[in-house]
Amino acid sequence: MTAAGTASMVKTLAHVIEIAENNINMIQITLPDGSLREYDQPLTVHELAASIGSGLASAAVAGRVDGMLVDCEHMIQANARVSIVTPREPDGLEILRRSCALMLAMALKQLHPTAQLRAGSELGDGFYYEFVVEQPLLPVDLPLIEARMQALAATNHSIRRQEMARTSKALSLYRLGDTDYLTTGPQVPATRVLQAFALDHISGTLQQRIYGTCWSSHQELQDWRIPPQVMVVSMDDRQATYAQSVTETLRQSGIRASADLRNEKVHYKLREHSQTVPYLVVIGEREEAGGFVSVRSRNGANFGRMEIEALCQWFNQPGIFAAGADAIASKRAPTSDA
């Protein structure tokens, strides 16, 4: 072989090695549809979303990397399966509500600087925050607090995870404005995505809670405001998850259902909703343990215990709501009280 031929072969081999090394160093991202994207350096979840499309980047509230939920700022360092989380899916909506709780805390602190913030989180269809103030707040104070939250959303404050000595696997430190909050993550990247929310309740006197609802769109918020046919009422905080799952099951079967998960006495909640809601589904410790619910009408008729499937079937009988609960109180529902 001539010297020129040898040099050419060496050059070709070097080029092949360079390509191979580049391929080894490339980060391969597998998307939910099975497609593969390659990147020559680490990138954040948000940067990945932006590389797919600007609309997706604007809607992103978190990412799912190899099955784990992470913030949009999370850096993808190696090959992974990644999906972009938006408010249109349950996990995204939960993150939206969790961040609304932080924005409520920020609004409270701005309007009441001496307030002692306790804790807040997502809860059912919304969120809450617990706090202490010198002069207890009243329901008439809610519109002003909600207006401040709207202003904070419009200002588009960033929400950033802070480095901290790990004290809890469940909690992380996030900064909103000039305040750090020890809370659950992920959180939305900025407040601009928090648009469709409302405050609806305040409870307590010494230590108070403000409750609100949050949705991915104003249309969903308006739909939520339509009076429900069924109100699911939890006895206390311990049944909140089960009560919300029952509510979702009723909705999936075509029933207009809402859940009252407030930390209030159950008799107070039942008395309040019996004024306007045809049916009340009560969930306590026994109901959750047995996988059933207790059902009554607004006029006090007790239909006993029912399994969820039987409950959905009964509510879907023709005319069950059109007739009104008072008119059909004598019509015994199928129960598990045999």
N, C-alpha and C positions, 0 to 999 in steps of 0.2 A: 504493500500500500504506500502511496506517495505521501510526502509530508503534508501536502495540501489536503489529501483525503483524510489523514489522521486528524488534522486540525479541525476539519469540518465535522467529523464524528464526535470529537471532544466537545465542540460547541453545541451540537445537537443534544448530546447527553446532558450537558450542563443545563440546557433549556428545559429538558424533560424533568430534571431534578428540581429546578426552580418552580415549575408548575406543580409538581407533586408537593413541595414544601408549602406552597401557597394554599393548595387544597387542604393540607393538613391543618393549617392555621386558620382557615375559614370557619366561622361560626354558622352552623346549619340550624335554621329554625323551621320546625314542622308546624304548619297551621292546621286548624280544625278540619279543613277540607282535604287534608293530606298533601297539599302542595308544599314544596320546599323552597325556602329562601336562604341565600348565603350572604354573609356580611364579613368584611375583612377586619372588623374590630368590635369590641363589646359595645352594646347599645342598650338604652333604656327601653322599657315597655312603651313609653310614649313615642320614642323615636321609631320603634318598630311599627306602631300604629300609623305614624305619619308617612312611613315608607310605603304603606299599603294604600292610604288615601287620606286626604285632609279631613273629610267628613268623619271617618273613623277616629282620627286623632282628636277631633273636637268632642266626640261623644264618649271617649274613653274615660272611665273612672278608676280602673284598676286593670290588672292582668292576671292570668292564670298560667303559671310556669310549672310544667310537669305536675299539674294538679294542685299546686299551692297558690292561694290568692296573695297577690303582692301589690304594692303601690305602683303608680305609673312611673315613679322615679327609680324603681328597682332596675339594677344593671344586670343584663343577661351576659354572662361571661363565657358560657360554653353551649354546646349543642343542647337543644331543649324543644319540647312541645309547648307551644304558646298560643293562648287565645286572648283576645282583647275583650275585657268586660265592660259592658255599657249598661245604662239604667233599664234597658229593655228586658233584662233577665233578672231573676230573683236575687242573685248575689249582688248585682249592680244596684238594684233598688235598695237593698239592705245597707249598702255602703253609702248611698245618697242620704238615707235617713240617719245613719250614724253621724255623718258630717253635719247634718242639720242640727243635731244636738250640740255640736261644738259651736256652730254659728249662733244658736240661742244663748249659750253661755257667754259668748263675746258681746252680744247685744245687751244681756243683763248687766254685765260688768260696766259697759259704757254708760248705761242709763242709771245704774245704781252702784257706784264705785265701791261702796262699803260692803256689798254683798259677798257672802262667803260661799263660794262654789263648792258643791259636794261631788256629784257624779251624774253622768247622763249617758244615754245609749239609744240605739234603735229599739222600738217596741211595737210589735204588730204592724199596723199600717203607718206607723209614724215614729215618734221619738219623744224623749222627755229629758228634763234636766232638773236636778235637785239642788236647792240652795237655801241659805238663811239670810234674811234681811232684818233690819231693826224694826221697820214698819211693814207688817205683812201686806203683800200685794193682793189686789182684788181682780175679778174678771174684767173690770173696766180698764185695767192696765194692759191687757193683752194686745189690743190694736196698736198701741204705741210701740210695744216690744216687737210685734210682727213687722211694723213699718221700718224699724231700725234694722231688722234682719233683711228686709228687702233691699235696703240701702247697702248693707254689707255685701249682699250677693252681687249687686250691680257694680260695686267697687272692685270686685274680683280679687279678693285676698287669696294668697296662696296658702296651702296647708302642707307643711313639710315635716316629714319624720326626722327626729333628732337622734343623734347618737347618745346612748346612755348605758350605764352599768346595768346589766340585765338582772332585774329583781323579780320579774314575773314573765312566764312564757306567754301569758295571755295579753299583757298590756305593753304598749309602746308609748314613747313620748312624741307628741306632735305639737308643732307651733302654728298658731293662727294669730295673726297680728303680732303683738308683743308679748303674748302669753303662751306658756307651755302647758299642755294638758296630757295627763297620763290616762290613756284610753285604749280601746281596741282598734286595731287596724284591719284592713287598709282603710284609708280615708281618700276622699276625692282630691284631685290635685289643686283645685281652686274653687272658690265659692260661686263662680259664674254658672256652674252646672246646677246649682240649687235655685230653682225658679218656681216650682209648683208646690208650695207648702202653705200651711195655715196653722195658727195656734187655736186650740179649742177648749182647753180646760186648765184650771189652776186649783190645786188642792193643798190642804194643810194650813197651819197658822204659824207655828214656830219654824219648823223645817218644811219648806214648801216644794211642790213639784209643778212645773208647767209642762203640759202635754201638747203635742202637735201632730199633724199628719204631713206626709211628704210623698210626692209622686213624680214620675218621670216626665209628665206633661200636664198642662193646664186642663186638657180634656179629661184626663184621668182624675184630676182633683175635683172637677165638676161632677163627674160620675159618682165619686165617693160621697159627695154632698147630697145625692138623691136619697130620700128617707129609705132605710132598709126595711125588708120584710121580716128579717130575723136578726136579733141581737144576741151574740154569744157573750156571756158574762162569766168572767173568771172569779173564783173566790178570793185568790190572792196572787202575788207575783209568781208563785211556784207553778201555777198552771198556765202561765202565759203562752208557752210554746205549744202546748197541746191545744189550747183554746184557739190560737191562730191557725193551726193546721186544720181544725174542724171548720173554721170560717172559710179557709181556702177550698176545702172539699165541697162545702155548700155552694160556693161561687161557681166551681167547676160544673156543678149539676144544674146551674141556671138560676140559683136563688140569690136574690139581693141580700147579702149578709154583711154585717159589720161585727167587730169585736170590741168590747169594753174591757181593757186590760189595766185600767187605772188601779192604783193601790188605795182603793176606797172600800168601805164596808159594803158587802154584797147587797144588803137590804136597801141601802141608799141607791145603788145602781139599778136594782130591779124596780124600785119605786119611780125613779126618773124615767126609765125607758118604757115602763108600762103605760105612760101617757101617750106614746106615739107609735110604738112598735107592736105589730100583731102578735109575734111570738118571741119568747125568751128562752134561750138554751143556756142552762147553768152548768158550769164545770167546776168541780171541787176535787179534792184529793181522791175520793172514792171513784169518781167518774174517770179521772185520768188513769188510775190503777186498773180499772176494769175495761177501759177502752170504749166507754159509752158516754151518753150525756143525759141530763134531766131536762124535760121540756114542760113549759107551761105557757098559757096564753096571757094576753094583757089583762084579762079580767080575773086572773087568778086560777083558772082551771088548770089542774095538774095532770099532765099526760104521762107521768112516770118516766122511766128510763128507756132509752132507745139506743140501739147501735147506730153508727153513723150511716151505714148503707140504708137501713130501714128509715132513718130520719129523712134522708134525701128523697127516697121514694114517696114517703108520706107528704112531704112538702110539694112534690111535683104532681099530686093529684089535681085534676081539673077543678078550678073554683076554690081551692083551699084558701087562697089569699083574697080573691075577689069577694067571697062571702063574708069575710071579716071574722076575726077570732071570736068575737062575742057570739056570733050567730051559729058557730059550729063547736062551741065549747063542750057540748054533750057528745060529740062524735069522738069516740075513744080511739086514740092512736095505737098502732102496734107497739108493744113495749116488751122489755125483757124482764118484767116483774112477775113472771109466771109463778 
